[in-house]
Amino acid sequence: MEIINRRARMISLTRKLRRDNKTIGFVPTMGALHEGHISLVAEARQMCDVVIVSIFVNPTQFNDKKDLEKYPRDLTADAAYLAEYQVDYIFAPDEHEIYGENFATYVYVEGLSETLEGASRPGHFRGVATVVTILFNTIRPDFAYFGQKDAQQVAVIKRLTTDLGFDTEIVVMPIIREENGLAMSSRNALLSAEEREKATIIYQALRDAKIALRNGERNASILAEIVRQKVESEPLAQFDYVAIVDNETLETVEKIGETAILIAVAARFGNVRLIDNTILNRRQ
C-alpha cells in the first residue's frame, strides 16, 4: 500500500492503471475510519482491480470553523486500518494540493443542495460537490462508493455525476450500525459515553415510523410527528429536523405511495450533530 500526497503523482498513476485496463474503485473519506467506511472498501475490493481511498478533511464543506477544527484526524491509524483490507493506494493530499493559490471555481448542484442538510448547513454541498469533482477529475475512477447514511450527499453526487458527464458509476452501500442501532459515523467518537448511548433514540424513532407504516399509516406528516416526538422524548437530544421526501428528487411527499421515500433526521447531542435515515415504501 502506498500513501500519495501529490495530485500530479495520483494523476500519473491512475493514467497508467487505465492504460493497463485496470478497473479503479474509489472510496472518498475524511478519515476517522470505521466499519461503515470498511464496508465500502470491501465492496470496492470485490468489484475492482485497484482500490484507492482518499483521506482529506475538506474545509469547504464546513460552515463552522470550530466543527472543522475538532473533526478527528489520525492518518497513521487510518492507514494501518486500511492496510488490513488490501487497499492499494491512499490519496492523502493537504489543503493546498486540492485548493491551490487563488482558487476560485466551485461546483453547485441546484435544488438538491438547498433542503435538509443544505438548509441547516449553508454552503455544505457546494463544498462536497467541488471536492468530489476535483477528486473524480484526479482519479477518474470506474466506480465510486458512498454510504446511504449520507443520503442527501448521495443524491447530490449522483446528479453531479450525470450532469457533468463523469464516466464513473456511483455505488451506494447500506448504513452500518453499531450494536445498539446508532449509525456509524466519524463524529460518534466525539460523543460522551452517555451521549453515545442516548443517541440511539434517533434509530428508535426511525424504527417507530417503520412500524407505523407497516401498520397502515400512509400520512407523511403523521409519520414525521412520530419521529419528532420520539427524538424529543430524550432530554439529551436537541432536535433539528425530520423530513419525509422522495428518495431521488428529495421533494416533500404527503402520502406514502409506491415510490421509495426517505425519512431523514438530524439532532444534536452536546456539541455533536448526528444524521440518520431510512428508506420506505408502501410494500414494506
C-alpha positions in Angstrom: 0.0 0.0 0.0 1.3 3.4 -1.0 0.3 6.8 0.5 0.2 9.5 -2.1 0.2 13.2 -1.2 0.5 14.9 -4.6 -2.2 15.3 -7.2 0.3 15.1 -10.0 1.5 11.7 -8.8 -2.0 10.4 -8.5 -3.0 11.6 -11.9 0.1 9.9 -13.4 -0.6 6.7 -11.5 -4.2 6.4 -12.5 -3.4 7.2 -16.1 -1.1 4.2 -16.2 -3.7 2.0 -14.5 -6.2 2.9 -17.2 -3.7 2.1 -19.9 -3.2 -1.3 -18.3 -7.0 -1.8 -18.4 -7.3 -1.9 -14.6 -10.7 -1.1 -13.1 -10.4 1.5 -10.4 -12.6 1.6 -7.3 -12.5 4.8 -5.3 -13.7 5.4 -1.7 -13.6 9.1 -0.7 -13.4 9.7 3.0 -12.5 12.4 5.5 -10.6 9.8 7.7 -11.5 8.8 11.2 -12.4 5.5 9.6 -14.9 2.9 11.0 -16.7 -0.2 9.8 -19.0 1.9 7.6 -16.1 3.0 5.5 -14.7 -0.5 5.5 -17.9 -1.9 4.0 -17.3 0.5 1.1 -13.7 -0.6 0.8 -14.7 -4.3 0.9 -17.2 -3.8 -1.9 -14.6 -1.9 -4.0 -12.1 -4.7 -3.4 -14.5 -7.3 -4.6 -15.5 -5.4 -7.7 -12.3 -3.7 -8.9 -8.6 -4.5 -9.7 -7.3 -1.4 -7.8 -8.7 0.2 -4.7 -8.0 3.9 -3.9 -9.1 5.5 -0.7 -8.8 9.3 -0.2 -8.4 10.8 3.2 -9.0 14.6 3.1 -10.9 16.7 5.7 -12.5 19.1 3.2 -12.6 22.6 4.7 -15.1 23.9 2.1 -17.9 21.7 3.4 -17.7 23.1 6.9 -19.7 26.2 7.6 -18.5 26.2 11.2 -14.7 26.6 11.7 -14.9 25.1 15.2 -16.5 22.0 13.7 -13.7 21.8 11.2 -11.0 22.2 13.9 -12.4 19.4 16.2 -13.0 16.9 13.4 -11.0 13.8 14.3 -7.8 13.2 12.3 -5.3 10.3 12.6 -3.8 9.4 9.2 -1.4 6.8 10.8 -4.3 4.9 12.5 -6.4 5.1 9.3 -3.5 3.8 7.1 -2.9 0.9 9.5 -6.6 0.1 9.4 -6.8 0.2 5.6 -3.7 -2.0 5.2 -5.7 -4.9 6.7 -8.2 -4.6 3.8 -5.8 -4.7 0.8 -6.2 -1.1 -0.2 -3.7 -0.3 -2.9 -3.3 3.4 -2.6 -4.3 6.1 -0.1 -4.6 9.6 -1.5 -4.0 12.0 1.4 -3.4 15.5 0.0 -3.0 18.6 2.0 -5.4 21.5 1.5 -3.1 23.4 -0.9 -3.0 20.3 -3.2 -6.7 20.4 -3.6 -7.3 24.2 -3.4 -4.3 25.9 -4.9 -3.4 29.5 -4.7 -6.2 31.9 -5.7 -8.7 29.0 -6.0 -12.0 30.5 -7.3 -14.0 27.7 -9.0 -16.8 26.0 -7.2 -19.5 23.4 -8.2 -23.1 23.8 -7.1 -25.9 21.3 -7.7 -29.1 23.4 -7.6 -32.3 22.2 -5.9 -30.9 19.1 -4.2 -28.3 21.2 -2.2 -30.8 23.6 -0.7 -33.0 21.4 1.6 -32.4 19.3 4.7 -28.7 19.4 5.4 -28.3 22.2 2.9 -30.7 24.4 4.8 -29.1 23.6 8.2 -25.5 23.9 6.9 -25.4 26.6 4.2 -22.6 26.0 1.6 -22.1 22.5 2.7 -23.0 20.8 -0.5 -21.1 23.3 -2.6 -18.0 22.2 -0.8 -19.0 18.5 -1.2 -19.7 18.9 -4.9 -16.5 20.8 -5.5 -14.2 18.4 -3.8 -15.8 15.4 -5.4 -15.4 17.0 -8.8 -11.7 17.6 -8.1 -11.2 14.0 -6.8 -13.1 12.5 -9.8 -11.0 14.5 -12.2 -7.8 13.5 -10.4 -8.5 9.7 -10.1 -11.1 9.1 -12.9 -12.5 6.0 -11.1 -14.7 3.4 -12.8 -16.7 3.0 -9.6 -17.0 5.4 -6.6 -18.5 4.1 -3.3 -20.7 6.1 -0.9 -22.8 5.2 2.2 -26.5 5.5 2.5 -26.2 7.3 5.8 -25.4 10.5 3.9 -28.5 10.1 1.7 -28.6 13.7 0.5 -24.9 13.7 -0.3 -25.6 10.6 -2.4 -28.4 12.3 -4.3 -26.2 15.4 -4.9 -23.3 13.3 -6.2 -25.5 11.2 -8.5 -26.8 14.4 -10.1 -23.3 15.8 -10.3 -22.0 12.7 -12.0 -24.8 12.7 -14.5 -24.8 16.4 -15.3 -21.1 16.8 -15.7 -20.7 13.6 -17.6 -18.3 11.7 -15.3 -17.7 8.2 -16.6 -18.0 6.8 -13.0 -20.7 4.5 -11.6 -21.9 5.5 -8.1 -22.3 2.5 -5.8 -24.4 3.1 -2.7 -23.9 0.8 0.3 -26.3 0.3 3.3 -25.9 2.1 6.6 -23.7 0.2 9.0 -24.9 0.4 12.6 -23.4 -0.2 16.0 -24.9 -3.0 18.1 -27.4 -0.5 19.7 -28.6 0.8 16.3 -26.6 4.0 16.2 -25.5 4.8 12.7 -21.7 4.6 12.4 -20.1 8.0 11.9 -16.7 9.5 12.5 -18.5 12.1 14.7 -19.5 9.4 17.1 -16.0 9.5 18.6 -16.8 13.0 19.8 -19.8 11.8 21.9 -19.5 11.1 25.6 -20.4 7.6 26.7 -23.8 8.8 27.9 -24.5 10.8 24.7 -23.5 7.8 22.6 -26.0 5.6 24.5 -28.8 8.1 24.3 -28.2 8.9 20.7 -29.8 5.6 19.8 -33.1 7.4 20.2 -32.7 8.5 16.5 -32.7 4.9 15.3 -35.6 4.1 17.6 -37.6 6.9 16.1 -37.0 5.7 12.6 -37.9 2.2 13.6 -41.2 3.5 15.1 -42.1 5.2 11.8 -41.4 2.0 10.0 -43.7 0.1 12.3 -46.4 2.7 11.9 -46.1 2.4 8.1 -46.3 -1.4 8.4 -49.5 -1.0 10.4 -51.1 1.1 7.7 -50.2 4.7 8.3 -49.6 6.5 5.0 -49.7 10.2 6.0 -46.2 11.6 5.9 -46.9 14.3 8.4 -48.1 11.8 11.0 -45.0 9.6 10.4 -42.8 12.7 10.8 -44.6 13.6 14.1 -43.9 10.1 15.4 -40.2 10.6 14.7 -40.1 14.1 16.2 -41.9 13.2 19.4 -39.7 10.1 19.9 -36.4 12.1 19.5 -37.7 14.9 21.7 -38.5 12.4 24.4 -34.8 12.1 25.1 -33.6 15.1 27.3 -30.1 15.0 25.9 -31.3 15.3 22.3 -31.6 18.7 20.6 -34.0 18.0 17.7 -33.1 19.7 14.4 -35.4 18.3 11.7 -37.3 15.4 10.3 -38.2 15.3 6.6 -40.1 12.8 4.5 -39.1 13.2 0.9 -38.8 11.3 -2.4 -35.6 9.3 -2.3 -34.4 10.5 -5.7 -35.6 14.1 -6.0 -35.8 15.0 -2.3 -39.1 16.7 -2.9 -41.6 16.6 0.0 -44.3 14.0 -0.1 -47.6 14.0 1.6 -48.6 10.3 1.2 -46.5 7.2 1.1 -47.1 5.6 -2.3 -45.3 3.0 -4.4 -42.1 5.0 -4.9 -39.3 4.9 -2.4 -39.3 7.7 0.2 -36.6 8.8 2.6 -37.1 9.7 6.2 -34.2 11.9 7.2 -33.5 13.0 10.8 -30.9 15.3 12.4 -30.3 16.0 16.1 -27.6 17.3 18.3 -26.2 15.6 21.4 -24.0 18.0 23.2 -21.8 19.7 20.5 -22.1 16.8 18.1 -24.7 16.9 15.3 -25.9 13.5 14.0 -27.9 12.5 11.0 -29.6 9.2 10.1 -32.3 8.0 7.7 -34.3 5.1 6.4 -35.9 4.3 3.1 -39.5 3.2 3.0 -42.3 2.4 0.5 -45.8 1.1 0.8 -44.8 -2.5 0.1 -42.9 -2.5 3.4 
